[in-house]
Amino acid sequence: MKKRNNIKLHILKIFFQIAVICIATFLYNFFHSFFTLAILLTVIILPACSVAAALVMKAQVSADIITYQKSAVCDEKIEYKLILKNSGWGLSLNCQLICTIENTFYKNIEKNDNSEFKISMPITIHGSESVSIPVTSKYTGNIRLTVTDIYYDDICGLITVHKNVQNDADTIVYPKAYDMDSEECLAYMDGVSETEESTKKGNDFSEVTDIREYQPGDRLKDIHWKLSAKKDILMVKERESVSQSRILLVPNLAGGKERVENVISMTYNLTRAFISENTSVGILIWNGERYEWMEFNIYDKESVMDVFSQIFGMSCYGEEIDIINLVKNFYPHLQSFVIIDERDGEVSGEIVYQ
């Protein structure tokens, strides 16, 4: 981070002020009047008081960023408020606040991509000033708006005082929700469930409450094949719920920003679709900084937003990794999991079996 000077002298203005003092001194020595004496004292005392007040005001001025929108959706406007406070009796007509905005979720992909901007506003006597900052993000993640520095001039403009503040406000931006194809969701559920049922004898994810004739739309995994063979008609097991089934999603957060965005969007909407089918979801996110997997479990609609806010609080790893073998090495006991990735410009899920 670039080091910033605490006080900057405006040499030309200081020389000009010295010249004014010299002229006022000459006039007083020439005329020896109370009027020229008043002018001399004014041009000496006023700059001194102006500089002293500016230096004292540094401990009394502060800046903060707040937002009442802790969450938003892509392309939705977020309102931040920048507040400049002064608890003392000094003032400045020329004050600049330095702010930065970044998406911390993508910091490993777009390094040093902090967008810096300046806002000018006056410092009032024993009061506060505020300004609204609207922000819109087309990408998901954690949008962080930070006020980093305050620069203000004294009344006479002889010096500029710098104060570091470093206050920020975060807003989680979620993907846009859309309805997933129910057949696609069922395909994932059937593939994962059949694998686990075949590897664990007697394993079932729901309670069979009745056996009835097959109806269009029934899942193939629910067909009672032995009974169907005896009756020469397809019979299915009617289940009370599938709340114990679990889909493990592994989004590949490598590559460019657009690719990661597409993968995150599909993972988010697949999760919502599975939850609506009473199927719990596990999500594995690779943490490259800590070299470990972060596992999140989602059992209901309320926990979807909470889990993705935790994911967006991390940062995607950006660099390409062998994600399938990485999962297998860390979780050799898994029978299957679903890799969410983009290939040839299309995002899809692939069931990986072990």
N, C-alpha and C positions, 0 to 999 in steps of 0.2 A: 504494500500500500504506500502511495506517495505521501511523504511527510509534508505537512502543511505548517507554515509559520504562524505563530500566535498573533504577532503584531506586524503590520506592514506600514512603513512610513511613506507618505506621499511627498517626495522631496520637492517637487515644483511648488506645491501649495505651501510647504513649510518655508521655502525661500521667499515666496510671495508674502507670507505673513511677516517674515523678518523684515522685508522691505517696507511693509506698511508701518511696522513698529519704528523703523529708522526715520521714516517720513514724519510720523507723529512726534517723535522725539525732537527732530529738527524744528517743527512748527512750534512746539512748546518752548524750546530754547530761544526761538526768534521772537515770539509774541509774549511769552510769560503771562498767559491768561488762564482763567479757570476753565474756559471752554476747551482750549488745546490740552490742558491737563486731564480733563474728563475723557477726551478722545484717546490720549496716551494710555490712561489706565484701562480703558475699554479694550483696546487692541492688545493689551498685555494679559489682562485677567480673563477675558472671554475665551481665547484659545486654550489657556491653561486649565480653566474649569471644564471646557469641552473635552479635552483629552483625559482629565482626571475622572469625569463622569463616565466616559466610555470604558475606562479600565475597571471602574467599580461595577459597572453594569454587567460585566462578564459573568459574575457569580449570581446575578439575579435573573438573567434571561435563559429561557429553555424552550425546546421545541419537541413536539410529540406527534405521532401518527396514530390515528384510531380508525377502526371500521366496525360497523355493526353487522356486516355481512361476512360471517365466518365460513360460508360456503356459497358456491355459485356453480353455474353450468357454463360450458364453453360458449363464447360469444355473448354472454350475459354481462351487462354493465355492473361494475363494482364501484361503489362510492367510498373513497378514503377521505379523511379530513386531516389537514395539516394545521396544527395549533401552535402559535407562537405566543409565549407568555413572558411577562416582565413583572416581577414582584417589587421592583424598585421605582424610583422617580426619574430615572434617565429616559432618554428617547433617542431614536435614530430614524431619519427619513430615508436612509439608503441601507437596506438589509437584504441579503440574499441567503436563501437556504438551499443547500445541495441535497438532492434526493436521488436514490437509485431504486430501480425496480428489476426484479429477477424472478425466474421460475426455478426454485431450488431443486425440483425433481430432475431437471435437465442440465444441471450444472456440470456434469461430467461429459456431456455431449457438446455443449456450447460453452466452453471455458472462457472466462473473462467477458461474458456477454451481458454484464450489468449495464443497463441503460441509465445513464446519468443525466439529470436535468436540473435546472435552476428555477426557483420561484422567488420573486421579489415582493416584499411586503414591509410596511413600516413597523417599528417597535414603538408602541404607545406607552405613555406614562402609567405605571401601575395598572396594567390591564392586559388584554389578550386580543389577538387577531387570528382569524381562521380562514382557510380557503379549502374548497372541495376539489378533489382530484379524481376524475372518472377514469376507470381502467377497464379495458375489455381484453380478454385473452381467448385466442382461438385454440389454445392447447390446454390440456389438463395439467394438473400438478399443484404445487404450492406457490402461489403468487405472493412475493414478499416486497412490500414497499418500505423503504428505510430513509429516514432523514439522518444524514451523517454529519453535516457541518453547518454552522451559522457564521456568516460574515456580515459585519455591520460597521458603518463609519460613524465617527463622532460628528457633532453638529457642524463643526467648522470644516470637516473633511480632511483633517490633517493625518489621521491614522485609520487603518482598518483593523478591527479586532476579530480574531478567529476563535471559535469555540467548537470543540468536538462533542457531539451528542449521542449518535448511534442508537436511535429508537426506531422500532419497526412494528409493522402489523402484517399478519398473514391471513390469506384467504385460500381455502381449498377449492380448486376448480375441478368438477367432475365431468366425465364424458356425457354427451347427450344420450338419453335413454331411447332405445327403440325396441320393437318387439322382435324376438328371435323366432325363427321357424321351429315350431314344436317338434316336427319330425327330426330336425337336426339335433335338438336336445335329447330326444328319446334315443337316437342312435348312439350318442355318447354314453347315456345311462345304461343302455342294454349292453354295449360293448364292455364297459367297466364291470358291471354287475355280473355278467356271465363269466368273466375271467375270474372274479373272486369266488363265485359259487363253484367253479370247477376246480379251484385250487384248495378250497376248504370244504370238506364234505359236511353236508348238513347246514352250511352257512346260508342264511336267508335274511333279507333286509326288512321283511314285513310279515305280518301275521295273516295266514290264509283263513278267511272267514266263511267262504262258500265256494262251490264249484258249479259253474253254469256253462251253457253253450257259448261258443265263440261268436263275437259280434265284430263287425268291421271297426277297426281302430284299436282293438286289443293288441297288446304287445306279444310278440312271439315267445318271449321268455316266460310268459304266464301260462302257456299252453300245457295242459296235463296230458303228456303224450301216451302214457300207459292206459289211462282211462279212455282217451280218444280212440285208441286202437281197439278196445273192447266194444265200444259203442258205435264204431264206424262214423263218428261225427266229432268234430273238434270241440274239446271241452277246455275251459280256462279256469285257472285258480283266481278267485276274486280276493284281492288283498285289501286289508283295512287301511294301510298307509305304507309309504316307503321312506318314512322319516329317518330310518337308520342307515339308508344308503348314503354313500359319500363319494363325490367326484373330486379328484385332486387335479387342479389346474396349475400349469407351470408356464407363465408368459415369458417369452424370450425378449428381454428389454435391451437388446443389443442392436447396433446399427444407427441409422440416422433418426432424426427427430420425428419425421413423418411416419417412419416404419414403427417406431416405438408407440407413437400415438395411436396408430391403427390397432396394434396388438392390445394396448391397454383398453381401448374402446370395446373390442370384442370380448375381452376377459370380463369387463364390467357388466356387459349386457348378457353374457352367458351366465354369469353368477346370478343375476336377477331372475333369469329364466329358470334356472335350476331351483332356486328358492321358491319360486311360484309353484313348482312341481313337488314341493315338500321334500326336496333333496338337499342335504347339507353339502357345503362346498369347502374344500381346503385349497388354499393358494400358497404356492411356494415362490418366494422372491429371492434371487441370489443377491447377497450383499457383498460386493467386491471389496469394499473397504475393510470389512471385518472377516472376509473369506469364510462365510458361512451362509446357510440357508435360513431365511426368516419364514416361519410357517404361521399362517393365519387361518382360523376356522370361522366359517359363517354358517349360522343355523337358522336365521330368520331375516326378514327385511330390515329390521332395525339395525342389525349388525353389519349390513352391506356398506353403508356410508361410513361407519366407524372404521372398518378394516381398510377401506380404500383411502381414508384420510391418513391412516398410519403408513400405507404404502407410498402415498405422495409426499409424506414427510421424509422418506428416504430419497435416494437419488439413483436413477438407472445407471447401469454400468457402462453403457455405450459401446465398449469394445466387444468384438465377436468372441464367443466362448463355445465350447462343445457342451451345450446345456444338457443334452440327453445323457451322455456318459457322466456328467457331473452329478446329476440326480441319482443315477444308478450307483455311483461310488459312495454317496452319502446316505442313500436309502436303499440298501440291497434287499430289504424285506418287502418292498412294494411290489404288488402283482402287476399294477398298471397305473398310468397317469396320462394326462392329456397335455401335450405341448401346444401352446398357442404361438404361432409364428407366421410371418409373411414370406411367401415364396412366389416369385414371378408376379409381384404386384398384387397378390391376393392373400388375405389373411384367412387362415383356417386352423382347425384343431386336428391334431393327430394323436390317436391313442397309441401309447407305447407300452408294450408288454414285456415283462421280465420272466 
